[in-house]
Amino acid sequence: MFSPEYEKRILKHCSPEARNLFGNIESSTTPTSLDRFIPCRAHNNWQTNFASINKSNDNSPQTSKKQRDCGETARDSLAYSCLLKNELLGSAIDDVKTAGEERNENSYTPAAKRSLFKYQSPTKQDYNGECPYSLSPVSAKSQKLLRSPRKATRKISRIPFKVLDAPELQDDFYLNLVDWSSQNVLAVGLGSCVYLWSACTSQVTRLCDLSPDSNTVTSVSWNERGNTVAVGTHHGYVTVWDVAANKQINKLNGHSARVGALAWNSDILSSGSRDRWIIQRDTRTPQLQSERRLAGHRQEVCGLKWSPDNQYLASGGNDNRLYVWNQHSVNPVQSYTEHMAAVKAIAWSPHHHGLLASGGGTADRCIRFWNTLTGQPMQCVDTGSQVCNLAWSKHSSELVSTHGYSQNQILVWKYPSLTQVAKLTGHSYRVLYLALSPDGEAIVTGAGDETLRFWNVFSKARSQKENKSVLNLFANIR
């Protein structure tokens, strides 16, 4: 339709008969005076009337198949819906996020026995403030909507990017035979030997061989600097090795049974054993001068982790207990007894001060979260399988868990919603071993199928919604 001003200029050059015709059309108020019906959009409640249209064919197999083939996501559908509302309904939506938040708040109920549209002759052209000479086929609001930044969908590959053979990797739930150093070197205990694999050069070297002593490796752990590795043994002693010199620098006795768990705190090494003791020793001094024994567990200690601020040590055992220790007492400061099976999987959150996650064995299958600042339990999720390991992402509030009986899966979780981001399968045995790469993007998992599998599961970009507590005294100078 022409604008009123342009229409008047045309009428000046028309014959009287034409002026009468245009005058009749302009003064007419009923659709019967025209040869066709023109919908008047200005006086229709399109939001409500649109809901009255029968959409029974929207879920047809052809439509669903087309959507799958095009890879249409929920966000794509929402953006397309907003674009249509802008062009057809004049909704003036310029942000998909805002529209998504309001979508659930507004419910449209179609009015009964009402026509979908009204028909009358338009009396005034409305441009809605848009430029009639725009080169774009859509309105300015729709252009802004299409230019708005969209968060890229993160896709986690369901297949490992590398698989290594690991012969003689033991299928024992209580051992910890894989660790990844800050210098990007992987230590793996295979039978009676410890092997080092460089992620930079893919070179494999043998660090030590315990076969002359008729011994086997039961745990390995790198220190924070990545230049020293501790090796726990079946006979109960722990050896400390300088990797650069390929030399044993210390041998720590004291346990009467195998050492299945190790944890470093600077130069202090904590070791947990089947003899139920946790022993803390300074590897730089003679053994008896710095030994500190922690008694509390009634069965084998299979999990040890220091908090990010190095103030608290969490320990899990085959007695279904989870203990938290400090550096000033030989008794646990906190005790958690909610798990119904062995607690091997332990992980401190690097993003939330005092947040501890733990996982239970086959009879428990749950991941539980604890506020160690108050000693109170927080959340719990049933994973459906034995929880073998836990590890937090360094860059976002996500964590990965590995599982045994009966699904042998790897799960990536979003915290605190505890929604599953991804489920990875591939191991044919229990996924008993887990280590996080130094850059925080990849993980390596090991199982009794004698393979090591490398997965890209975490994003390196730091989350913008990460909360930093001002009460965290260990993360700020003042």
C-alpha positions as CSV (number, residue, x, y, z in Angstrom):
1,M,0.0,0.0,0.0
2,F,1.1,3.6,-0.7
3,S,1.6,6.2,2.0
4,P,-1.2,8.8,2.3
5,E,1.1,11.6,1.1
6,Y,2.2,9.7,-2.0
7,E,-1.4,8.7,-2.7
8,K,-2.5,12.4,-2.7
9,R,0.2,13.3,-5.2
10,I,-1.0,10.5,-7.5
11,L,-4.6,11.6,-7.3
12,K,-3.7,15.1,-8.6
13,H,-2.9,13.5,-11.9
14,C,-5.9,11.2,-12.1
15,S,-9.3,11.7,-13.8
16,P,-12.4,12.5,-11.8
17,E,-13.6,8.9,-12.2
18,A,-10.4,7.6,-10.7
19,R,-10.6,10.1,-7.8
20,N,-14.1,8.8,-7.0
21,L,-12.9,5.3,-7.1
22,F,-10.1,6.0,-4.7
23,G,-12.4,8.0,-2.5
24,N,-14.9,5.2,-2.2
25,I,-12.1,2.8,-1.3
26,E,-10.6,5.1,1.3
27,S,-14.0,5.9,2.9
28,S,-15.2,2.3,3.0
29,T,-15.2,0.6,6.4
30,T,-16.6,-2.8,5.4
31,P,-14.8,-5.5,3.5
32,T,-17.9,-6.0,1.2
33,S,-17.0,-2.8,-0.7
34,L,-13.7,-4.3,-2.0
35,D,-13.0,-7.1,-4.4
36,R,-10.5,-8.8,-2.0
37,F,-10.0,-9.1,1.8
38,I,-7.0,-7.4,3.3
39,P,-6.1,-8.5,6.9
40,C,-5.7,-5.7,9.3
41,R,-2.8,-6.7,11.6
42,A,-3.1,-3.6,13.8
43,H,-6.2,-4.8,15.7
44,N,-5.5,-8.5,16.1
45,N,-4.2,-10.3,19.1
46,W,-1.8,-12.4,17.0
47,Q,-0.1,-14.0,20.1
48,T,-3.4,-15.5,21.2
49,N,-4.8,-16.2,17.7
50,F,-1.6,-17.9,16.6
51,A,-2.1,-20.4,19.4
52,S,-5.5,-21.3,18.0
53,I,-4.0,-22.7,14.8
54,N,-4.0,-26.5,14.6
55,K,-0.3,-27.6,14.8
56,S,-1.1,-31.4,14.8
57,N,1.2,-32.0,11.9
58,D,4.3,-30.3,13.5
59,N,5.5,-33.5,15.0
60,S,5.2,-35.6,11.9
61,P,8.0,-38.0,11.2
62,Q,9.1,-35.9,8.2
63,T,9.4,-32.8,10.3
64,S,11.3,-34.6,13.0
65,K,13.7,-36.2,10.5
66,K,14.3,-32.8,8.8
67,Q,15.1,-31.2,12.2
68,R,17.6,-34.0,13.0
69,D,19.2,-33.8,9.6
70,C,19.6,-30.0,9.9
71,G,21.0,-30.3,13.4
72,E,18.5,-27.9,14.8
73,T,19.0,-27.2,18.4
74,A,16.6,-25.7,21.0
75,R,18.4,-22.3,20.8
76,D,18.2,-22.3,17.0
77,S,14.4,-22.9,17.2
78,L,14.0,-20.1,19.7
79,A,16.0,-17.7,17.6
80,Y,13.9,-18.5,14.5
81,S,10.7,-18.1,16.5
82,C,11.8,-14.7,17.8
83,L,12.6,-13.7,14.2
84,L,9.2,-14.6,13.0
85,K,7.5,-12.8,15.9
86,N,9.5,-9.7,15.0
87,E,8.5,-9.7,11.3
88,L,4.9,-10.9,11.6
89,L,3.8,-9.7,15.0
90,G,6.0,-6.6,15.6
91,S,7.3,-8.0,18.9
92,A,10.6,-6.0,18.7
93,I,12.7,-8.8,20.3
94,D,16.4,-8.1,20.1
95,D,17.8,-10.6,22.5
96,V,17.2,-14.4,22.4
97,K,18.2,-14.8,26.0
98,T,15.5,-12.4,27.2
99,A,12.9,-14.0,25.0
100,G,13.8,-17.4,26.4
101,E,13.3,-16.2,30.0
102,E,10.0,-14.7,29.2
103,R,8.7,-17.6,27.2
104,N,7.9,-19.7,30.3
105,E,6.2,-16.7,32.0
106,N,3.7,-16.0,29.3
107,S,1.0,-18.6,28.5
108,Y,-1.5,-17.9,25.7
109,T,-5.0,-19.2,25.9
110,P,-6.9,-19.0,22.7
111,A,-10.3,-17.3,23.0
112,A,-13.3,-19.5,22.2
113,K,-15.4,-18.9,19.0
114,R,-13.3,-16.0,17.7
115,S,-12.1,-15.4,14.2
116,L,-8.4,-15.7,13.7
117,F,-8.2,-12.4,11.8
118,K,-10.2,-9.2,11.0
119,Y,-10.6,-7.8,7.6
120,Q,-11.0,-4.2,6.7
121,S,-9.5,-1.5,4.4
122,P,-6.4,0.0,5.8
123,T,-6.7,3.7,6.4
124,K,-3.2,4.6,7.4
125,Q,0.2,3.1,6.5
126,D,2.3,2.4,9.6
127,Y,6.1,2.0,9.1
128,N,6.8,1.4,12.8
129,G,9.7,3.7,12.7
130,E,11.5,1.6,10.1
131,C,13.4,3.1,7.2
132,P,11.5,2.4,3.9
133,Y,14.8,2.4,2.0
134,S,16.6,-0.3,4.1
135,L,18.5,-2.9,2.0
136,S,17.8,-5.6,4.6
137,P,14.7,-7.7,4.2
138,V,14.2,-7.8,8.0
139,S,13.5,-5.0,10.6
140,A,16.1,-3.3,12.7
141,K,15.2,-5.3,15.7
142,S,15.6,-8.5,13.8
143,Q,19.0,-7.4,12.5
144,K,20.1,-6.7,16.1
145,L,18.7,-10.2,17.1
146,L,20.7,-11.9,14.3
147,R,23.9,-9.9,15.2
148,S,23.7,-10.7,18.9
149,P,26.6,-12.9,20.1
150,R,25.7,-16.5,20.6
151,K,27.5,-18.9,23.0
152,A,29.1,-21.6,21.0
153,T,27.8,-25.1,21.8
154,R,30.5,-27.2,23.5
155,K,30.7,-30.6,22.0
156,I,32.6,-33.4,23.9
157,S,34.0,-36.1,21.7
158,R,32.6,-39.5,22.5
159,I,35.8,-41.3,21.4
160,P,39.3,-40.9,23.0
161,F,41.8,-39.0,21.0
162,K,44.6,-41.4,22.0
163,V,44.7,-45.0,23.3
164,L,47.9,-46.5,24.8
165,D,48.5,-50.2,25.7
166,A,49.1,-50.7,29.4
167,P,50.0,-54.4,29.9
168,E,49.8,-55.6,33.5
169,L,47.7,-52.7,34.7
170,Q,46.0,-54.2,37.7
171,D,42.3,-54.5,38.0
172,D,42.2,-53.5,41.7
173,F,39.8,-50.9,43.1
174,Y,42.0,-49.9,46.0
175,L,45.1,-48.9,44.0
176,N,46.1,-45.6,42.4
177,L,48.4,-46.4,39.5
178,V,48.2,-43.4,37.2
179,D,49.2,-39.8,37.7
180,W,49.9,-36.8,35.4
181,S,52.6,-34.3,36.4
182,S,52.7,-30.6,36.0
183,Q,55.5,-31.1,33.4
184,N,53.2,-33.1,31.2
185,V,54.6,-36.5,32.0
186,L,52.4,-39.5,32.8
187,A,53.5,-42.0,35.4
188,V,51.9,-45.5,35.3
189,G,52.5,-48.5,37.5
190,L,52.5,-51.7,35.5
191,G,53.1,-54.8,37.5
192,S,56.5,-54.4,39.2
193,C,57.6,-51.4,37.0
194,V,56.9,-47.7,36.8
195,Y,56.9,-46.2,33.3
196,L,57.0,-42.6,32.3
197,W,55.3,-41.4,29.1
198,S,56.0,-37.8,27.9
199,A,52.9,-36.2,26.4
200,C,55.1,-33.8,24.5
201,T,57.4,-36.3,22.8
202,S,55.5,-39.6,23.3
203,Q,58.7,-41.1,24.6
204,V,58.4,-44.0,27.1
205,T,61.1,-44.6,29.8
206,R,61.2,-47.1,32.6
207,L,61.8,-45.4,36.0
208,C,62.2,-48.4,38.3
209,D,61.7,-52.2,38.5
210,L,60.8,-53.9,41.7
211,S,60.9,-57.4,40.4
212,P,64.3,-58.2,42.1
213,D,62.6,-57.6,45.4
214,S,59.5,-59.8,44.3
215,N,57.5,-56.6,44.8
216,T,54.7,-54.8,42.8
217,V,53.7,-51.2,42.4
218,T,50.5,-50.2,44.2
219,S,50.5,-46.4,43.9
220,V,52.2,-43.5,42.1
221,S,52.0,-39.8,42.8
222,W,53.8,-36.7,41.4
223,N,54.8,-33.8,43.6
224,E,53.5,-30.3,42.7
225,R,56.6,-29.3,40.8
226,G,56.6,-32.4,38.7
227,N,60.2,-33.3,39.3
228,T,59.7,-36.0,41.9
229,V,57.5,-39.1,41.9
230,A,56.6,-41.3,44.9
231,V,56.0,-45.0,44.4
232,G,54.0,-47.1,46.9
233,T,54.7,-50.8,47.0
234,H,53.0,-54.0,48.0
235,H,55.6,-54.6,50.7
236,G,54.6,-51.4,52.5
237,Y,57.6,-49.1,51.8
238,V,57.5,-46.0,49.7
239,T,60.4,-44.9,47.3
240,V,60.9,-41.3,46.2
241,W,62.6,-40.7,42.8
242,D,64.3,-37.8,41.1
243,V,63.0,-38.1,37.6
244,A,65.6,-35.9,35.9
245,A,68.5,-37.9,37.4
246,N,66.5,-41.2,37.2
247,K,67.7,-41.8,40.8
248,Q,66.0,-43.0,44.0
249,I,66.5,-40.2,46.6
250,N,64.6,-41.7,49.6
251,K,63.0,-44.9,50.9
252,L,60.3,-44.5,53.5
253,N,59.5,-47.5,55.7
254,G,56.8,-47.7,58.4
255,H,53.8,-49.4,56.9
256,S,53.2,-53.1,57.4
257,A,51.0,-53.6,54.4
258,R,50.6,-52.3,50.9
259,V,50.5,-48.6,50.3
260,G,47.5,-47.9,47.9
261,A,47.2,-44.1,48.3
262,L,49.7,-41.2,48.2
263,A,49.3,-37.4,48.4
264,W,51.8,-34.6,48.3
265,N,51.7,-31.3,50.3
266,S,54.8,-29.4,49.2
267,D,57.6,-31.7,50.5
268,I,55.3,-33.5,52.9
269,L,54.2,-36.9,51.6
270,S,51.1,-38.6,53.1
271,S,50.7,-42.3,52.5
272,G,47.7,-44.6,53.2
273,S,47.9,-48.3,53.7
274,R,46.0,-51.5,54.2
275,D,47.4,-51.5,57.7
276,R,44.8,-48.6,58.4
277,W,47.5,-46.0,59.1
278,I,48.1,-42.7,57.4
279,I,51.7,-41.6,57.8
280,Q,52.9,-38.1,57.0
281,R,56.7,-37.6,56.4
282,D,59.0,-34.8,55.2
283,T,61.0,-36.3,52.3
284,R,63.9,-33.9,52.9
285,T,64.7,-35.1,56.4
286,P,65.5,-38.5,58.1
287,Q,62.3,-40.5,58.4
288,L,61.9,-40.8,62.2
289,Q,62.4,-37.1,62.8
290,S,59.3,-36.0,60.8
291,E,57.0,-39.0,61.0
292,R,53.4,-38.2,61.9
293,R,50.8,-41.0,62.2
294,L,47.1,-40.6,61.8
295,A,44.8,-43.3,63.2
296,G,41.0,-43.4,62.5
297,H,40.2,-45.8,59.7
298,R,39.2,-49.3,60.6
299,Q,40.1,-50.8,57.2
300,E,42.3,-50.1,54.3
301,V,42.9,-46.4,53.3
302,C,42.3,-46.1,49.6
303,G,41.8,-42.4,49.0
304,L,43.9,-39.4,50.0
305,K,43.6,-35.7,48.7
306,W,44.9,-32.4,50.1
307,S,42.7,-29.3,49.8
308,P,43.9,-26.6,47.3
309,D,45.0,-24.4,50.2
310,N,47.0,-27.3,51.6
311,Q,45.3,-26.9,55.0
312,Y,43.2,-30.1,55.1
313,L,43.7,-33.7,54.1
314,A,40.7,-35.8,53.1
315,S,40.9,-39.6,53.4
316,G,38.6,-42.4,52.4
317,G,38.7,-46.0,53.4
318,N,37.2,-49.4,52.9
319,D,35.3,-48.8,56.2
320,N,32.9,-46.5,54.3
321,R,34.3,-43.5,56.2
322,L,35.4,-40.1,54.9
323,Y,37.6,-38.2,57.3
324,V,39.0,-34.6,57.1
325,W,42.3,-33.9,59.0
326,N,44.2,-30.7,59.7
327,Q,47.9,-30.1,60.3
328,H,47.6,-29.6,64.1
329,S,45.9,-32.8,65.3
330,V,46.3,-36.5,65.0
331,N,42.6,-37.0,65.2
332,P,40.1,-36.2,62.4
333,V,38.4,-32.9,62.7
334,Q,35.4,-34.1,60.6
335,S,33.9,-37.5,60.0
336,Y,31.3,-38.4,57.4
337,T,29.5,-41.8,57.6
338,E,26.8,-41.4,55.0
339,H,28.5,-43.6,52.3
340,M,27.4,-47.3,52.2
341,A,30.6,-48.6,50.5
342,A,34.3,-48.0,50.2
343,V,35.3,-44.3,49.6
344,K,38.1,-44.1,47.1
345,A,37.0,-41.2,44.9
346,I,37.8,-37.9,46.6
347,A,38.1,-34.4,45.0
348,W,38.4,-30.9,46.5
349,S,36.8,-28.1,44.4
350,P,39.3,-25.5,43.2
351,H,36.4,-23.0,42.8
352,H,34.4,-23.2,46.0
353,H,36.4,-23.0,49.2
354,G,35.8,-25.9,51.5
355,L,33.7,-27.9,49.0
356,L,34.6,-31.6,49.0
357,A,33.2,-34.3,46.7
358,S,33.4,-38.0,47.4
359,G,32.1,-41.2,45.7
360,G,31.1,-44.6,47.1
361,G,31.7,-48.1,45.8
362,T,29.3,-50.7,44.4
363,A,26.9,-50.8,47.3
364,D,26.6,-47.0,47.4
365,R,27.0,-45.6,43.8
366,C,26.5,-42.0,45.0
367,I,28.5,-38.9,44.6
368,R,28.1,-36.7,47.7
369,F,29.2,-33.1,48.3
370,W,30.2,-31.7,51.7
371,N,30.7,-28.2,53.1
372,T,33.8,-28.8,55.2
373,L,33.6,-25.2,56.6
374,T,30.5,-26.1,58.5
375,G,30.7,-29.9,58.4
376,Q,27.3,-30.2,56.8
377,P,26.3,-32.5,53.9
378,M,25.1,-30.7,50.7
379,Q,24.0,-32.6,47.6
380,C,23.9,-36.2,46.5
381,V,23.4,-37.9,43.2
382,D,23.0,-41.6,42.4
383,T,25.2,-42.5,39.5
384,G,24.0,-46.0,39.0
385,S,27.5,-47.5,39.1
386,Q,30.5,-47.9,41.4
387,V,32.3,-44.6,41.7
388,C,36.0,-45.1,41.2
389,N,37.4,-41.6,40.8
390,L,36.5,-37.9,40.8
391,A,38.3,-34.8,39.4
392,W,37.2,-31.2,39.1
393,S,37.8,-29.0,36.1
394,K,40.4,-26.3,36.7
395,H,38.5,-23.7,34.7
396,S,34.8,-24.2,35.4
397,S,32.4,-25.7,37.9
398,E,32.3,-29.1,36.3
399,L,33.7,-32.5,37.5
400,V,34.3,-35.9,35.9
401,S,33.6,-39.2,37.5
402,T,34.7,-42.7,36.4
403,H,32.8,-45.8,37.2
404,G,33.0,-49.5,37.6
405,Y,30.2,-52.1,38.1
406,S,28.2,-52.3,36.1
407,Q,28.4,-49.7,33.3
408,N,32.1,-48.8,33.2
409,Q,31.3,-45.3,32.1
410,I,32.8,-41.8,32.4
411,L,30.5,-39.0,33.3
412,V,30.9,-35.3,33.1
413,W,28.8,-33.3,35.5
414,K,27.8,-29.6,35.8
415,Y,27.8,-28.3,39.4
416,P,25.7,-27.3,41.3
417,S,22.8,-28.5,39.0
418,L,24.4,-32.0,38.8
419,T,23.2,-32.4,35.2
420,Q,25.2,-34.7,33.0
421,V,27.1,-32.9,30.3
422,A,28.5,-36.1,28.7
423,K,28.6,-39.8,29.0
424,L,31.7,-41.6,27.6
425,T,32.1,-45.3,27.1
426,G,34.9,-47.4,25.7
427,H,36.5,-49.3,28.5
428,S,35.4,-52.9,28.8
429,Y,36.5,-53.2,32.5
430,R,36.1,-50.9,35.5
431,V,37.5,-47.4,35.0
432,L,39.7,-47.6,38.1
433,Y,42.3,-44.9,37.3
434,L,42.0,-41.2,36.4
435,A,44.4,-38.3,36.0
436,L,43.9,-34.7,34.8
437,S,46.2,-33.1,32.3
438,P,48.3,-30.0,33.5
439,D,46.4,-27.7,31.2
440,G,43.1,-28.9,32.6
441,E,41.5,-29.8,29.3
442,A,42.1,-33.6,29.0
443,I,41.9,-36.6,31.2
444,V,43.4,-40.0,31.0
445,T,41.6,-43.1,32.3
446,G,42.9,-46.6,32.9
447,A,41.2,-49.9,33.4
448,G,41.7,-53.6,33.8
449,D,41.4,-54.0,30.0
450,E,45.0,-52.9,30.0
451,T,44.5,-49.7,28.1
452,L,45.0,-46.0,28.8
453,R,42.5,-43.7,27.0
454,F,42.8,-40.0,26.6
455,W,39.7,-37.8,26.4
456,N,39.0,-34.1,25.8
457,V,36.3,-33.3,28.3
458,F,36.8,-29.8,29.8
459,S,36.9,-26.4,28.2
460,K,39.9,-24.2,28.8
461,A,37.8,-21.0,28.9
462,R,37.2,-19.9,32.4
463,S,33.5,-19.7,33.3
464,Q,32.2,-16.1,33.5
465,K,29.8,-17.2,36.3
466,E,32.4,-18.5,38.6
467,N,31.9,-17.3,42.1
468,K,34.8,-16.2,44.2
469,S,34.1,-15.9,47.9
470,V,35.6,-12.9,49.7
471,L,35.8,-15.1,52.7
472,N,38.4,-17.3,51.2
473,L,41.5,-16.1,53.2
474,F,43.9,-18.3,51.2
475,A,43.2,-16.8,47.8
476,N,43.7,-13.2,48.6
477,I,46.6,-11.2,50.0
478,R,44.3,-8.8,51.9
